[in-house]
Amino acid sequence: MRLTYFGHSCFLLETATARLVFDPNLTANPNCPPGVTPATLRCDYVLVSHGHEDHCCDALALAQTHGATIVGNYEISEYFLAQGAKTHGMNPGGAWQFPFGRVKLTLARHSSSIGGPLAPIYLGEACGVLVEADGKRVYHAGDTALFSDLQLVGRLGLDLALVPIGDNFTMGPEDALEALDLLKPRLAVPMHYNTWPLIAQDGPAFARAASTRGHAVRALVPGESLEF
């Protein structure tokens, strides 16, 4: 299985049979590698953790360009379905077996809306996304705050956890270390940081701090991939 980071919280996960994009933010992402656009990023599924534009602004373009299915909570699914996309709606706690593997939406502690500023559209509960494919279990935490139920996500074992560290809008590095204590993944990758000054963080420093607590963390630079 191969993971590629595009900055912010956007990743490509390549399984044996499908290409999955998490939280697509390419066109509004200053750290997105040159040449990576909705037109060039071929995918089969688009997994959206919540409705904020920095996590779903390119979902529709990816779906329309590549015939990909947008997977998210019910409100997100209906929002993009009404714009002509192919979607699969779920809700926290629910899971579905797709051709490539199983997807489950988990609880997260965050808000979720799009548009504004005076009339934002509510897009359901924010979620984490748990993918089981090729004998691996991958968890994208979305923009969650630290909360104790994260231990339930990790209880069956996680091969990879993608966790926010940016602070201000999400967990900061200190809370993210506590989250790793609860999740206990074999490997973690930090996300949702260094996109803007407000969420500036030191990814390698976070990885070093995590190692002192027994966690393996790899801070990817945008455009970098890892196989696991």
N, C-alpha and C positions, 0 to 999 in steps of 0.2 A: 504494500500500500504506500502511496506517495502523497505527501502534503506539500503544497506550495503557498507561500505567504505573499500577499499583495499589499500589505500595509493595513492599518487600522484593524478591523476585525474580519477582513475578507481573506478567504482561503479557497484553494482548489484541492479537493480530496479525490484522488484517482483510485478507484477500486478495480477489481479484475474486469468488471463489466460496465462501469458507469463513471461519469465525471460529475462530481457534486461541487457546487459553489456555495460557500457559506457567506451570508451577510454581504451581498454584492455592493461594494462602494468602490468604483473605479474612476468614474468621471469627476467626482467631487473629492477625490482622495489625492492630496498633494504628494504622497509617498508612493503612489502606484507606479510601477516600473514603466518606462516608455514602451509604447507599442501594445500594451495590454489594455484592451478596450472591450466593450460588449460585443463588438463585431468579431474580434479575434479570439476571445475566450470561449472556446467551444465547451458546451456542457449539456448534460442530460437532465439535471435537477438543480433547482435553486432553493436552498434551505434558508429561511428567514427567521431570525430569533425574535424580532419585534419590529414595530412599525416606524421607528425613527429613520429619517431620510439617510443618515450616514450608515444605515445597515440594509437599506432596500432600494436605494435610488436607481440602481441599474437592473433590478429584478425584471421589470417588464421588458426592457430592451433585450436582455438575455433570453427570456422566454420566447419573445417574438422572433428573434434572429435565429435561434437554434432549435426551436420547438421544444424547449425545456419545460418541465413541470415545476411550478412554484409550490413549495411545501411550507406551510406555516400554520398559525392558529386560524380559527374559523373566520375571524374578521379580516385578517390579511388575505386569506384565500378569496373571500368574496370581493374584496376591494380590487384585486388584480383580475379576477374572473370577469368583473363588470367592464374591464378594459380590454378584454379579448384574450387574456392569457389562459393557458391550461394550468389548473391548480389542483391541489389536494389539501383540503382543510382538515385540521386536527385541533386538539386542545390539550392543555397540560394534563399529564397522566396517561394520555392516549398514545397508542403505538399502531404502526401499520407495516405489514410486510410488503416491501416493494420488490421488483425483480432483482435488484442488486443487493438487498438486505433489509434490515429492520430499522425504522426510525421511530423514536419516542420523543415527545416533547415533555420536558421536565419543568418544574416550578423554577421561577427566577424572581428576584426582587428588584423591580425597575418599572418605569412607566413605558407607555407605548401609544404613539399617535403620529400623525403626519399632517403637514400643512400648518397654517397659522399665519400670523401670530394670534389673530383674534378669533379664529374659528377652526381650531385643529380638529381633525377627524380621529376619533377614538378607534384604535386598531387592536383591541383585545389585550389580553394579558401578555406581558413579556415572558419569554420562555428560554430555557436552554434546549439544546438539540443533542440527542444521544443517537449515534449511528452504530449499528452492528453489521459488519460485512467482512467477508474473507477471514472469518475467525478472529477479528479484531473489534475492539469497542472504543469509539472515539466520542469525546464529549466537548461540544462547543458551549461555553457557559453563557454566551450572550453578554449583556451588560449588567449582570447581576451584582447586587451587594452581597456581602458575606451573610450567610444565615446557616443555622445548624443543620438543616435538612440536606445540605450538600453531602453529608456523610451517607445518605441513602442512595445518592447517585453513584457513589463509588463503591458501594458494598459488594457488588458482583465482580469488581475489578475493572480498571480502565487502562487501556494501552496508551492512550494519549488524551490529555486534557488541555484545552485552549482556554486560558483564563485572562480576564482583563486586569490591568495593573495601573491604569491611567490616573485614578483618583478623580475627585470632583463629581463626575457623573457615575462612576462605577467604583468597585473596589480599588484601593490604592495598594502599593506593594506590601504594606504590613498586613492588611486584611487578606490579600491574595496568598500570603504565606500560610495564614490560618486556614484558608480554603484548601490549600494543598494538603494540610494535615488531615482534613476531613475527606478529601477525594482520594488521596493516596494513589495517584496515577503512576504508571511505570515511567512516563515521560510527560513533561508539561511544556507548553510554549506560551509566552506572554503575548497579549494583544491589547488593542484599544489604548495605545499610547504613542506619543511623539507625532501625532497627526497635526496637532496645533499646540501652541505654547501652553494652553490651559491644562493639557494632559501630558506634559513633558515628563518622561521618566527614563531611568537608566536600565535598559533591559539586561545587559551583562551583569550589572550589580545585583539585580533581582535574582539572576541565576546563581550567583555566588552565595547570596544569603540563603537561598533555598537549599543549596548543597550542604550547608552547615546543619540543616534540619533533616537531612537524609533524602532530599528530593532531587531528582534529575530534571533540570530545566535547560532548554536550549532556546536562546533568544535569536530568532531568525531576522535577517534583514529583508526588506521587501524585494521579491524576486527569487529568494532562496528557497530551496526545496530540501526535504528530508524523506528518507524511506524508513519504514518501521514495520 
